[in-house]
Amino acid sequence: MNQSTTRMLTRVKAVYLYIRENGPVSTVEIAEEFGITDRTVQRDLNVLEHNGLVLSPIRGQWKITKKKVKIS
């Protein structure tokens, strides 16, 4: 795995953990917490949403799903 992929996966994991601990949270809150752009946050959330780990029942507010996840 190349360095940028590893960095992205580490950030996606951190975003998931942030939502789990603080959710529901907005896209803007995540961007500010991690010092990244709204677009980068959206890409990370798309990965998490595609895998069934987060959802946005209210536009722009994110929370985790009940899907079991093993964090290593």
Residue frames as a rotation matrix with the C-alpha (Angstrom) as fourth column:
MET 1
0.586 0.810 0.000 0.00
0.810 -0.586 0.000 0.00
0.000 0.000 -1.000 0.00
ASN 2
-0.195 -0.706 0.681 1.40
0.625 -0.625 -0.468 3.39
0.756 0.335 0.563 -0.90
GLN 3
-0.838 -0.308 -0.451 1.91
0.545 -0.438 -0.715 6.21
0.023 -0.845 0.535 1.56
SER 4
-0.812 0.569 0.132 -1.03
-0.541 -0.818 0.196 8.37
0.219 0.088 0.972 0.43
THR 5
-0.013 0.814 -0.580 -3.44
-0.186 0.568 0.802 5.41
0.982 0.118 0.144 0.68
THR 6
-0.294 -0.188 -0.937 -2.20
0.804 0.481 -0.349 4.61
0.517 -0.856 0.010 4.18
ARG 7
-0.990 -0.090 -0.108 -2.60
0.132 -0.862 -0.490 8.27
-0.049 -0.500 0.865 5.20
MET 8
-0.504 0.863 -0.014 -6.15
-0.637 -0.361 0.681 8.35
0.583 0.352 0.732 3.78
LEU 9
0.075 0.536 -0.841 -7.19
0.218 0.814 0.539 5.14
0.973 -0.224 -0.056 5.54
THR 10
-0.622 -0.361 -0.695 -5.75
0.754 -0.038 -0.656 6.42
0.210 -0.932 0.296 8.83
ARG 11
-0.955 0.289 0.061 -7.73
-0.295 -0.947 -0.131 9.65
0.019 -0.143 0.990 8.42
VAL 12
-0.216 0.918 -0.332 -10.95
-0.446 0.210 0.870 7.78
0.868 0.337 0.364 7.54
LYS 13
-0.110 0.095 -0.989 -10.55
0.686 0.727 -0.007 5.66
0.719 -0.680 -0.146 10.67
ALA 14
-0.874 -0.269 -0.404 -9.97
0.481 -0.594 -0.645 8.81
-0.066 -0.758 0.649 12.76
VAL 15
-0.729 0.677 0.097 -13.08
-0.571 -0.681 0.459 10.45
0.377 0.279 0.883 11.25
TYR 16
-0.003 0.732 -0.681 -15.15
0.037 0.681 0.731 7.36
0.999 -0.023 -0.029 12.10
LEU 17
-0.327 -0.197 -0.924 -13.88
0.872 0.314 -0.376 7.39
0.364 -0.929 0.069 15.69
TYR 18
-0.999 -0.026 -0.018 -14.57
0.031 -0.951 -0.306 11.13
-0.009 -0.307 0.952 15.96
ILE 19
-0.374 0.926 -0.052 -18.16
-0.578 -0.189 0.794 10.62
0.726 0.327 0.606 14.80
ARG 20
0.013 0.356 -0.934 -18.59
0.433 0.841 0.326 7.69
0.902 -0.408 -0.143 17.19
GLU 21
-0.532 -0.333 -0.778 -17.41
0.842 -0.107 -0.529 9.76
0.093 -0.937 0.337 20.15
ASN 22
-0.860 0.052 -0.508 -19.06
0.107 -0.954 -0.280 13.10
-0.499 -0.295 0.815 19.26
GLY 23
-0.891 0.429 0.147 -21.89
0.152 -0.023 0.988 12.36
0.428 0.903 -0.045 16.86
PRO 24
0.522 0.072 0.850 -24.00
0.848 0.070 -0.526 13.43
-0.097 0.995 -0.025 15.33
VAL 25
-0.123 -0.659 -0.742 -21.55
0.282 -0.740 0.611 15.92
-0.951 -0.134 0.277 13.86
SER 26
0.852 0.420 -0.314 -21.57
-0.118 -0.430 -0.895 18.14
-0.511 0.799 -0.316 10.80
THR 27
0.642 -0.614 0.460 -19.24
0.730 0.305 -0.611 18.01
0.235 0.728 0.644 7.83
VAL 28
0.504 -0.427 0.751 -17.94
-0.184 -0.903 -0.389 21.45
0.844 0.058 -0.533 8.85
GLU 29
0.762 -0.203 0.616 -17.14
-0.627 0.009 0.779 20.23
-0.163 -0.979 -0.121 12.39
ILE 30
0.761 -0.489 0.426 -15.15
0.460 0.870 0.177 17.31
-0.458 0.062 0.887 10.98
ALA 31
0.552 -0.552 0.625 -13.25
0.553 -0.319 -0.770 19.58
0.624 0.771 0.129 8.58
GLU 32
0.550 -0.314 0.774 -12.34
-0.549 -0.834 0.052 21.95
0.630 -0.453 -0.631 11.41
GLU 33
0.842 -0.187 0.507 -11.34
-0.368 0.489 0.791 19.15
-0.396 -0.852 0.342 13.78
PHE 34
0.539 -0.620 0.569 -8.96
0.615 0.752 0.238 17.56
-0.576 0.222 0.787 11.27
GLY 35
0.033 -0.538 -0.842 -7.84
-0.260 -0.819 0.512 20.70
-0.965 0.202 -0.167 9.43
ILE 36
-0.765 -0.202 0.612 -9.00
0.473 0.469 0.746 19.37
-0.438 0.860 -0.263 6.06
THR 37
-0.863 0.445 -0.239 -11.28
-0.501 -0.693 0.519 20.71
0.065 0.568 0.821 3.33
ASP 38
-0.023 0.953 0.302 -15.01
-0.735 0.189 -0.651 20.03
-0.677 -0.237 0.696 3.14
ARG 39
0.461 0.159 -0.873 -14.35
-0.833 0.418 -0.364 18.10
0.307 0.895 0.325 -0.08
THR 40
-0.575 -0.728 -0.373 -11.83
-0.485 0.671 -0.562 15.81
0.659 -0.142 -0.738 1.64
VAL 41
-0.697 0.419 0.581 -14.30
-0.522 0.259 -0.813 15.21
-0.491 -0.870 0.038 4.46
GLN 42
0.326 0.905 -0.272 -16.97
-0.855 0.159 -0.494 14.33
-0.405 0.394 0.825 1.91
ARG 43
0.089 -0.381 -0.920 -14.68
-0.693 0.639 -0.332 11.79
0.715 0.668 -0.207 0.22
ASP 44
-0.886 -0.455 0.087 -13.89
-0.359 0.555 -0.751 10.20
0.294 -0.696 -0.655 3.59
LEU 45
-0.408 0.824 0.393 -17.58
-0.610 0.075 -0.789 10.10
-0.680 -0.562 0.472 4.54
ASN 46
0.351 0.495 -0.795 -18.40
-0.929 0.295 -0.226 8.51
0.122 0.817 0.563 1.18
VAL 47
-0.473 -0.604 -0.642 -15.99
-0.440 0.793 -0.422 5.67
0.764 0.083 -0.640 2.00
LEU 48
-0.954 0.110 0.280 -17.58
-0.234 0.316 -0.920 5.20
-0.190 -0.942 -0.275 5.42
GLU 49
-0.085 0.993 -0.084 -21.12
-0.794 -0.118 -0.596 5.44
-0.602 0.016 0.798 4.05
HIS 50
0.103 0.048 -0.994 -20.38
-0.867 0.494 -0.066 2.99
0.488 0.868 0.092 1.22
ASN 51
-0.668 -0.456 -0.588 -19.24
-0.119 0.845 -0.521 0.48
0.735 -0.278 -0.619 3.84
GLY 52
0.233 0.927 -0.293 -22.36
0.259 0.231 0.938 1.01
0.937 -0.295 -0.187 5.94
LEU 53
-0.365 -0.505 -0.782 -20.55
0.868 0.121 -0.482 2.61
0.338 -0.855 0.394 8.88
VAL 54
-0.793 0.160 -0.588 -22.09
0.189 -0.853 -0.487 6.10
-0.579 -0.497 0.646 8.90
LEU 55
-0.211 0.738 0.641 -25.27
0.943 -0.019 0.332 7.72
0.257 0.674 -0.692 7.71
SER 56
-0.995 -0.066 -0.080 -26.70
0.079 -0.983 -0.167 11.19
-0.068 -0.172 0.983 7.42
PRO 57
-0.334 0.942 0.022 -30.38
0.934 0.334 -0.128 11.11
-0.128 -0.022 -0.992 8.41
ILE 58
0.759 0.426 -0.492 -30.41
0.363 -0.905 -0.224 14.91
-0.540 -0.008 -0.841 8.46
ARG 59
0.727 -0.474 0.497 -28.51
0.489 -0.150 -0.859 16.55
0.482 0.868 0.123 5.61
GLY 60
0.208 -0.785 0.584 -25.01
-0.274 -0.620 -0.736 17.44
0.939 -0.007 -0.344 6.77
GLN 61
0.184 -0.119 0.976 -25.28
-0.981 0.039 0.190 15.69
-0.061 -0.992 -0.110 10.15
TRP 62
0.012 -0.317 -0.948 -23.43
-0.476 0.832 -0.284 12.40
0.879 0.455 -0.141 10.44
LYS 63
0.247 0.025 0.969 -23.74
-0.922 0.313 0.227 9.54
-0.298 -0.949 0.100 12.91
ILE 64
-0.813 -0.572 -0.111 -22.52
-0.581 0.782 0.225 5.96
-0.042 0.247 -0.968 13.03
THR 65
0.150 0.823 -0.549 -24.68
-0.680 0.489 0.547 2.97
0.718 0.291 0.632 12.20
LYS 66
0.578 0.136 0.805 -25.18
-0.748 0.483 0.455 -0.10
-0.327 -0.865 0.381 14.35
LYS 67
0.798 -0.329 -0.505 -22.90
-0.143 0.711 -0.689 -2.14
0.585 0.622 0.520 12.08
LYS 68
0.843 -0.537 0.025 -20.27
0.168 0.308 0.936 -3.95
-0.510 -0.786 0.350 14.12
VAL 69
0.739 -0.673 0.025 -16.73
-0.231 -0.288 -0.929 -2.86
0.633 0.681 -0.368 13.40
LYS 70
0.714 -0.614 -0.337 -13.41
0.668 0.453 0.590 -4.18
-0.210 -0.647 0.733 14.65
ILE 71
0.881 -0.422 0.215 -10.91
-0.320 -0.865 -0.385 -1.38
0.349 0.270 -0.897 15.12
SER 72
0.663 -0.719 -0.209 -7.27
0.747 0.621 0.236 -2.32
-0.040 -0.312 0.949 15.17
